[in-house]
């Protein structure tokens, strides 16, 4: 049985069969990954861009592990999409939050909601509202009855707590 890396090398040489294999294998993961990060009306366009980008960037592939290389392409497309939509404070920060929590690659299939279950409900609610819903510090401080300084401290502590739980400390 061929590895993904072997299939990618064949695709670089023009094999439609190789592309079909990669598409069939990664399509559900790609769609799910994008769907969790964009509004439903934006998913299909970016999903198509991902496959077009794989085609356009195929010559840049250099015998590295395929999946991480491919997901870097997807993450860059997502960041570009967030910027074009003017949603840096909602979606791009969500990606940065995941990076700050993990400080490593995200485990396949692990959802941000699952990760947030590791912290107390009051912290989870603040993290969710700020990072995922894009509520500003001002609005969140007012609705939670916290000062902006206290809110920043709580968010910081929540991220540190998540990081330590994920690292098994």
SULVEN-V787699 format. One record per backbone hydrogen bond with DSSP energy under -1.0 kcal/mol. CO is the residue of the C=O (numbers start at 1). NH is the residue of the N-H. Records with the same first field share a line. If there is no record, write none. Layout:
CO = NH, NH
This chain:
3 = 7
4 = 8
5 = 9
6 = 10
7 = 11
8 = 12
10 = 15
11 = 14
15 = 19
16 = 20
17 = 21
18 = 22
19 = 23
20 = 24
21 = 25
22 = 26
23 = 27
26 = 30
27 = 31
28 = 32
29 = 33
30 = 34
31 = 35
32 = 36
34 = 37, 38
39 = 42
42 = 46
43 = 47
44 = 48
45 = 49
46 = 50
47 = 51
48 = 52
49 = 53
50 = 54
51 = 55
52 = 56
53 = 57
57 = 60
58 = 61
65 = 69
66 = 70
67 = 71
68 = 72
69 = 73
70 = 74
71 = 75
72 = 76
73 = 77
74 = 78
75 = 79
76 = 80
77 = 81
78 = 82
79 = 83
80 = 84
81 = 85
82 = 87
83 = 86
87 = 90, 91
88 = 93
90 = 94
91 = 95
92 = 96
93 = 97
94 = 98
95 = 99
96 = 100
97 = 101
98 = 102
99 = 103
107 = 110
111 = 115
112 = 116
115 = 118
116 = 119
120 = 124
121 = 125
122 = 126
123 = 127
124 = 128
125 = 129
126 = 130
127 = 131
128 = 132, 133
129 = 135
136 = 140
137 = 141
138 = 142
139 = 143
140 = 144
141 = 145, 146
147 = 151
148 = 152
149 = 153
150 = 154
151 = 155
152 = 156
153 = 157
154 = 158
155 = 159
156 = 160
157 = 161
158 = 162
159 = 163
160 = 164
161 = 165
162 = 166
163 = 167
164 = 169
